[in-house]
């Protein structure tokens, strides 16, 4: 065996700590007796690991339960107050940051609009730096307890030795050394990881851990906002790591030589189903939208016209949404045929606004365009975590690294994923 691959006593100890922490985080509270079969560790190993984690303040008692004919058993859980996490969503219209405890309970939040300055890199870095300072201040938080900052961004993220680099064609970013820029500007402890990944990928991880993907062997999760993205998540087995792959799903072609997409290509899904495109199409159809109307207001106006509280909906608005449902259904069918996921979830702020109105038609068209065998094994639903799911998902990036490293700050790649998602 190569020397670089030998497992040391320290590796084994860290692995045991990770097994206990992950099982308690996702399935707790549990007793020491339940942790043995749940982790495959001996009672002696469980006792040693639990004693360490309790002494470090990472575990706490969560009550006592009676056992059949034996002594009452003490339940254990991960201590929510033992660390802090920050999740940041660099969205189409704003930078949103939230401070969480270890249970992902929100402690503070802030938002900074992007309307006037768009995706100017220096401006975004300034927003992120200020947002981190704001939530730490508003949450009266000790920065020394910060376990990391996770950030969801648009575009392709490459993880290089000197930090994450972002390629965001639709926002004008080309090989932006985003992590390096943030490290110079954001005031956090140097040992706190900065974890940066695609926003659809962070959404997918959040939905798999806590939302509509929980318990699924695999899921495709769509992020529909001003633009469109997706990821495919393959859940872990006890001895494997979760794999989450970001997809530029919004830039798959649904109409040959169709509408110009903001990426520069023709006929992309995003040019038909993204909120920005829907606003443009509604205006072209004669919809009464003043110049400068933001994407959220434009989508709200389109839906209000199609589904008024009283009377019949506007025929042009209804036709536009029917067409959008078909484009989305065809694109969802591609996900079914290519990846055969157990579940497909439509999320993002625009997806959650559109979904209640067009989900039945999306399902119908997906069934028409997908292979029947694959489609019969896939369910199509809305995401369950709401419009803030990207922020929650971003916070899971440093959280997963913390759990994987057995409750210690990782010294390696901060973007590793916890080896056991909830089931």
C-alpha positions as CSV (number, residue, x, y, z in Angstrom):
1,X,0.0,0.0,0.0
2,X,1.3,3.4,-0.9
3,X,2.4,5.4,2.1
4,X,0.1,8.3,1.2
5,X,-2.9,6.1,1.5
6,X,-2.3,4.5,4.9
7,X,-4.9,5.2,7.5
8,X,-3.4,6.5,10.7
9,X,-4.9,6.2,14.2
10,X,-5.9,9.9,13.9
11,X,-7.7,9.1,10.6
12,X,-9.6,6.3,12.3
13,X,-10.5,8.4,15.3
14,X,-11.7,11.2,13.0
15,X,-13.7,8.8,11.0
16,X,-15.4,7.4,14.1
17,X,-16.3,10.9,15.3
18,X,-17.7,11.7,11.9
19,X,-19.9,8.6,11.9
20,X,-21.4,9.5,15.3
21,X,-21.9,13.1,14.5
22,X,-23.5,12.5,11.1
23,X,-25.9,9.9,12.5
24,X,-26.9,12.1,15.4
25,X,-27.3,15.1,13.2
26,X,-29.5,13.5,10.6
27,X,-31.3,10.8,12.7
28,X,-31.0,12.0,16.3
29,X,-31.6,12.1,19.1
30,X,-30.3,8.6,19.7
31,X,-29.0,6.7,22.7
32,X,-25.5,5.3,23.0
33,X,-27.0,1.8,22.6
34,X,-28.7,2.9,19.3
35,X,-25.6,4.5,18.0
36,X,-23.7,1.1,17.9
37,X,-25.8,-0.7,15.3
38,X,-26.5,2.6,13.5
39,X,-22.8,3.3,13.0
40,X,-21.3,-0.2,13.1
41,X,-18.9,0.8,15.9
42,X,-18.2,-1.1,19.0
43,X,-19.7,-0.1,22.4
44,X,-16.2,0.9,23.5
45,X,-15.6,3.1,20.5
46,X,-19.1,4.7,20.9
47,X,-18.3,5.4,24.6
48,X,-14.9,7.0,23.8
49,X,-16.2,9.1,20.9
50,X,-19.3,10.3,22.8
51,X,-17.2,11.2,25.8
52,X,-14.9,13.3,23.6
53,X,-17.8,15.1,21.8
54,X,-19.7,15.8,25.0
55,X,-16.5,17.2,26.6
56,X,-16.0,19.5,23.6
57,X,-19.6,20.7,23.8
58,X,-20.6,19.3,20.4
59,X,-23.1,16.8,21.9
60,X,-25.7,17.4,24.6
61,X,-28.3,15.3,26.4
62,X,-31.8,15.4,24.9
63,X,-33.8,13.5,27.5
64,X,-34.2,10.0,28.9
65,X,-36.3,7.1,27.6
66,X,-37.3,3.9,29.3
67,X,-35.9,0.7,27.9
68,X,-37.5,-2.8,28.0
69,X,-36.6,-4.2,31.4
70,X,-33.3,-2.3,31.6
71,X,-31.9,1.0,32.8
72,X,-33.4,4.2,31.2
73,X,-31.4,5.4,28.3
74,X,-30.0,8.9,27.8
75,X,-30.7,10.4,24.4
76,X,-28.0,12.5,22.7
77,X,-28.1,15.1,20.0
78,X,-25.8,17.6,18.3
79,X,-25.7,20.8,20.3
80,X,-27.2,23.5,18.1
81,X,-25.2,26.2,19.9
82,X,-21.8,24.6,19.4
83,X,-21.1,26.5,16.2
84,X,-22.3,29.1,13.7
85,X,-22.7,29.0,9.9
86,X,-23.3,31.7,7.3
87,X,-25.1,31.0,4.1
88,X,-25.1,33.5,1.2
89,X,-27.1,33.4,-2.0
90,X,-25.8,35.6,-4.8
91,X,-29.0,35.7,-6.7
92,X,-30.3,37.6,-9.8
93,X,-31.7,40.6,-7.9
94,X,-30.0,40.6,-4.5
95,X,-27.3,39.2,-2.2
96,X,-29.0,37.5,0.7
97,X,-27.0,36.3,3.8
98,X,-28.2,34.4,6.8
99,X,-26.6,33.4,10.1
100,X,-27.5,30.0,11.4
101,X,-26.7,27.9,14.4
102,X,-25.7,24.3,13.9
103,X,-29.3,23.1,13.6
104,X,-29.7,25.6,10.7
105,X,-32.1,27.8,12.8
106,X,-31.9,31.3,11.4
107,X,-30.3,33.9,13.8
108,X,-30.0,36.9,11.6
109,X,-30.4,37.9,7.9
110,X,-29.7,40.7,5.6
111,X,-30.3,41.5,1.9
112,X,-28.5,43.9,-0.5
113,X,-30.2,44.7,-3.9
114,X,-28.2,44.4,-7.1
115,X,-30.5,46.3,-9.4
116,X,-28.3,49.4,-10.0
117,X,-24.9,47.7,-10.3
118,X,-25.7,44.2,-11.6
119,X,-22.9,41.7,-11.3
120,X,-19.9,44.0,-11.0
121,X,-17.4,41.8,-9.3
122,X,-16.0,44.4,-6.9
123,X,-19.5,45.4,-5.9
124,X,-20.5,41.8,-5.2
125,X,-17.4,41.3,-3.1
126,X,-18.3,44.4,-1.2
127,X,-21.8,43.3,-0.7
128,X,-20.7,39.9,0.6
129,X,-18.2,41.4,3.0
130,X,-20.7,43.8,4.4
131,X,-23.4,41.1,4.6
132,X,-21.2,38.9,6.7
133,X,-20.4,41.7,9.1
134,X,-24.1,42.6,9.3
135,X,-25.3,39.2,10.3
136,X,-22.5,38.6,12.8
137,X,-23.4,42.0,14.4
138,X,-27.1,41.5,14.3
139,X,-26.9,38.0,15.7
140,X,-24.5,39.2,18.4
141,X,-22.2,36.4,17.3
142,X,-18.7,35.6,18.3
143,X,-16.7,35.2,15.0
144,X,-14.5,32.7,16.7
145,X,-17.5,30.2,16.7
146,X,-17.9,30.5,13.0
147,X,-17.5,27.1,11.3
148,X,-17.5,28.6,7.8
149,X,-19.3,30.6,5.2
150,X,-21.0,29.0,2.2
151,X,-21.8,30.9,-0.9
152,X,-24.1,29.9,-3.8
153,X,-23.3,31.6,-7.1
154,X,-24.5,31.5,-10.7
155,X,-22.4,29.8,-13.3
156,X,-19.7,27.1,-13.3
157,X,-17.4,26.8,-10.3
158,X,-14.0,25.3,-10.6
159,X,-12.1,24.4,-7.4
160,X,-8.5,25.0,-7.9
161,X,-5.6,24.8,-5.4
162,X,-5.7,28.6,-4.9
163,X,-9.4,28.8,-4.4
164,X,-12.7,28.7,-6.3
165,X,-12.9,30.3,-9.7
166,X,-16.3,31.2,-11.2
167,X,-17.2,31.1,-14.9
168,X,-20.6,32.9,-15.2
169,X,-21.3,33.6,-18.8
170,X,-24.8,35.0,-18.3
171,X,-23.5,37.5,-15.7
172,X,-20.3,38.5,-17.5
173,X,-17.9,36.7,-15.2
174,X,-15.0,34.9,-16.9
175,X,-12.6,33.0,-14.7
176,X,-13.2,35.3,-11.7
177,X,-10.9,34.2,-8.8
178,X,-13.8,34.8,-6.4
179,X,-12.5,33.0,-3.4
180,X,-9.2,34.9,-3.5
181,X,-11.1,38.2,-3.8
182,X,-13.4,37.3,-0.9
183,X,-10.5,36.2,1.3
184,X,-9.0,39.6,1.0
185,X,-12.2,41.5,1.8
186,X,-14.3,39.4,4.2
187,X,-13.4,39.7,7.9
188,X,-13.7,36.2,9.3
189,X,-11.2,34.0,11.1
190,X,-8.6,32.6,8.7
191,X,-9.4,29.0,9.7
192,X,-13.1,29.4,8.8
193,X,-13.6,27.8,5.4
194,X,-15.1,29.8,2.5
195,X,-17.1,27.3,0.5
196,X,-18.3,28.4,-2.9
197,X,-20.5,26.4,-5.3
198,X,-23.2,26.7,-7.9
199,X,-26.5,28.0,-6.5
200,X,-28.5,25.1,-8.0
201,X,-26.1,22.7,-6.4
202,X,-26.6,24.2,-3.0
203,X,-30.4,24.2,-3.5
204,X,-30.2,20.5,-4.4
205,X,-28.2,19.6,-1.3
206,X,-30.6,21.5,0.9
207,X,-33.6,19.7,-0.6
208,X,-32.0,16.3,-0.3
209,X,-31.1,16.8,3.3
210,X,-34.2,18.6,4.6
211,X,-36.8,19.0,1.9
212,X,-38.5,17.2,-0.9
213,X,-35.6,14.9,-1.8
214,X,-35.1,13.5,1.7
215,X,-35.1,9.7,1.5
216,X,-34.7,9.5,-2.3
217,X,-31.9,7.6,-3.9
218,X,-31.5,10.3,-6.5
219,X,-33.2,13.5,-7.4
220,X,-32.9,16.3,-10.0
221,X,-33.6,19.7,-8.5
222,X,-34.4,22.7,-10.7
223,X,-33.6,26.3,-9.7
224,X,-35.9,28.6,-11.6
225,X,-35.4,32.3,-10.9
226,X,-34.6,35.0,-13.4
227,X,-32.5,32.3,-15.0
228,X,-32.7,28.6,-14.9
229,X,-30.3,25.9,-13.5
230,X,-30.5,22.4,-12.0
231,X,-28.5,19.8,-10.3
232,X,-28.6,16.0,-10.0
233,X,-28.0,14.5,-6.5
234,X,-27.1,10.9,-6.0
235,X,-27.6,10.0,-2.4
236,X,-25.0,8.2,-0.3
237,X,-24.8,4.7,0.9
238,X,-23.2,4.1,4.2
239,X,-19.7,3.6,2.7
240,X,-19.9,6.2,-0.1
241,X,-20.1,9.9,-0.5
242,X,-23.0,11.9,-1.9
243,X,-22.4,13.1,-5.5
244,X,-24.0,16.4,-6.5
245,X,-23.5,17.5,-10.1
246,X,-24.5,21.0,-11.2
247,X,-26.1,21.2,-14.7
248,X,-26.4,24.1,-17.0
249,X,-29.9,22.9,-17.7
250,X,-31.2,26.3,-18.5
251,X,-28.9,26.4,-21.5
252,X,-30.1,23.2,-23.1
253,X,-31.8,24.0,-26.4
254,X,-35.6,23.6,-26.5
255,X,-36.2,25.6,-29.7
256,X,-33.9,25.4,-32.7
257,X,-33.0,28.9,-33.8
258,X,-35.3,30.2,-31.1
259,X,-35.2,33.3,-28.9
260,X,-31.8,34.8,-28.0
261,X,-30.8,33.8,-24.5
262,X,-28.8,36.1,-22.3
263,X,-25.9,33.6,-22.6
264,X,-25.7,34.6,-26.3
265,X,-27.0,31.3,-27.7
266,X,-30.4,30.7,-29.4
267,X,-33.4,28.7,-28.1
268,X,-32.2,27.9,-24.6
269,X,-34.7,26.8,-22.0
270,X,-33.8,29.9,-19.9
271,X,-35.0,32.1,-22.8
272,X,-38.5,30.7,-22.4
273,X,-38.9,29.6,-18.8
274,X,-36.7,32.1,-16.8
275,X,-38.5,34.9,-15.0
276,X,-36.6,37.5,-17.0
277,X,-37.6,35.9,-20.3
278,X,-41.2,35.5,-19.1
279,X,-41.4,39.2,-18.4
280,X,-40.0,40.0,-21.8
281,X,-42.4,37.6,-23.6
282,X,-45.4,39.1,-21.6
283,X,-44.4,42.6,-22.6
284,X,-44.1,41.5,-26.3
285,X,-47.6,40.0,-26.1
286,X,-49.0,43.3,-25.0
287,X,-48.8,42.8,-21.3
288,X,-49.0,46.2,-19.4
289,X,-45.5,46.2,-17.9
290,X,-43.8,49.6,-17.4
291,X,-40.2,49.9,-18.5
292,X,-37.8,49.0,-15.8
293,X,-40.2,46.6,-14.0
294,X,-38.1,44.0,-12.1
295,X,-38.4,40.3,-12.7
296,X,-40.4,39.5,-9.6
297,X,-42.9,42.2,-10.3
298,X,-43.2,41.2,-13.9
299,X,-43.9,37.6,-13.1
300,X,-46.4,38.6,-10.5
301,X,-48.2,40.8,-13.0
302,X,-48.3,37.9,-15.6
303,X,-49.7,35.5,-13.0
304,X,-52.3,38.1,-11.8
305,X,-53.5,38.6,-15.4
306,X,-53.7,34.8,-16.1
307,X,-55.4,34.0,-12.8
308,X,-57.4,37.0,-11.5
309,X,-59.3,36.7,-8.3
310,X,-62.6,37.2,-10.2
311,X,-63.5,36.6,-13.8
312,X,-61.7,34.9,-16.7
313,X,-57.9,35.1,-17.1
314,X,-56.2,37.0,-19.9
315,X,-56.0,34.7,-22.9
316,X,-52.5,35.9,-24.0
317,X,-51.2,35.4,-20.4
318,X,-52.7,31.9,-20.2
319,X,-51.4,30.9,-23.6
320,X,-47.9,32.1,-22.6
321,X,-48.0,30.0,-19.4
322,X,-49.3,27.0,-21.3
323,X,-46.4,27.3,-23.7
324,X,-44.0,27.7,-20.8
325,X,-45.3,24.5,-19.2
326,X,-44.6,22.6,-22.4
327,X,-41.1,23.9,-22.6
328,X,-40.5,23.0,-19.0
329,X,-42.2,19.6,-19.4
330,X,-39.9,18.8,-22.4
331,X,-36.8,19.9,-20.5
332,X,-37.9,17.9,-17.5
333,X,-38.3,14.9,-19.8
334,X,-34.7,15.3,-20.8
335,X,-33.7,15.0,-17.1
336,X,-35.8,11.9,-16.8
337,X,-34.3,10.3,-19.9
338,X,-30.7,11.2,-19.1
339,X,-30.6,10.6,-15.4
340,X,-33.7,8.6,-14.4
341,X,-34.0,10.3,-11.0
342,X,-36.4,9.0,-8.4
343,X,-37.7,12.6,-7.9
344,X,-37.6,15.9,-9.8
345,X,-38.2,19.0,-7.7
346,X,-39.0,22.5,-9.1
347,X,-37.7,25.2,-6.9
348,X,-36.3,28.7,-6.9
349,X,-38.5,31.8,-6.2
350,X,-40.0,31.8,-9.8
351,X,-40.4,28.1,-9.9
352,X,-42.4,28.2,-6.6
353,X,-44.6,31.0,-7.9
354,X,-45.3,29.2,-11.2
355,X,-45.5,25.7,-9.9
356,X,-49.0,25.8,-8.3
357,X,-50.5,27.0,-11.6
358,X,-48.6,25.0,-14.2
359,X,-47.2,21.9,-12.4
360,X,-50.0,19.6,-13.6
361,X,-49.3,20.6,-17.2
362,X,-45.5,20.2,-16.7
363,X,-46.1,16.7,-15.5
364,X,-48.4,15.9,-18.5
365,X,-45.9,17.2,-21.0
366,X,-43.0,15.5,-19.3
367,X,-44.9,12.2,-19.6
368,X,-45.5,12.8,-23.3
369,X,-41.9,13.6,-24.1
370,X,-40.1,11.2,-21.8
371,X,-39.6,7.5,-22.2
372,X,-42.5,5.7,-20.5
373,X,-40.5,3.3,-18.5
374,X,-38.3,6.0,-17.0
375,X,-41.1,8.5,-16.5
376,X,-43.2,5.9,-14.6
377,X,-40.5,5.7,-12.0
378,X,-40.1,9.5,-11.5
379,X,-42.3,11.9,-9.5
380,X,-42.3,15.6,-10.2
381,X,-43.0,17.9,-7.3
382,X,-42.3,21.4,-6.0
383,X,-39.4,22.0,-3.7
384,X,-40.4,22.2,0.0
385,X,-37.8,24.7,1.4
386,X,-39.2,27.9,0.0
387,X,-37.4,30.8,-1.8
388,X,-34.6,30.9,0.8
389,X,-33.4,27.3,0.0
390,X,-30.3,28.4,-1.8
391,X,-29.1,30.3,1.4
392,X,-29.8,27.2,3.5
393,X,-28.1,25.0,1.0
394,X,-25.0,27.4,1.0
395,X,-24.8,27.0,4.7
396,X,-24.7,23.2,4.3
397,X,-21.4,23.5,2.5
398,X,-19.3,24.3,5.6
399,X,-21.6,22.2,7.7
400,X,-21.0,19.1,5.6
401,X,-17.3,19.7,5.8
402,X,-17.5,20.1,9.6
403,X,-19.4,16.8,10.0
404,X,-17.2,14.9,7.6
405,X,-14.1,16.0,9.6
406,X,-15.6,14.7,12.8
407,X,-16.4,18.1,14.3
408,X,-13.1,19.7,13.6
409,X,-12.3,22.5,11.3
410,X,-11.1,20.9,8.0
411,X,-7.7,21.7,6.7
412,X,-8.3,20.3,3.3
413,X,-11.0,21.1,0.7
414,X,-13.9,22.9,2.4
415,X,-16.5,21.6,-0.2
416,X,-16.5,17.9,0.7
417,X,-20.0,16.6,1.3
418,X,-21.1,14.7,4.4
419,X,-21.0,11.0,3.7
420,X,-24.4,10.2,5.1
421,X,-27.4,12.4,4.1
422,X,-30.7,11.9,5.8
423,X,-32.8,8.9,4.9
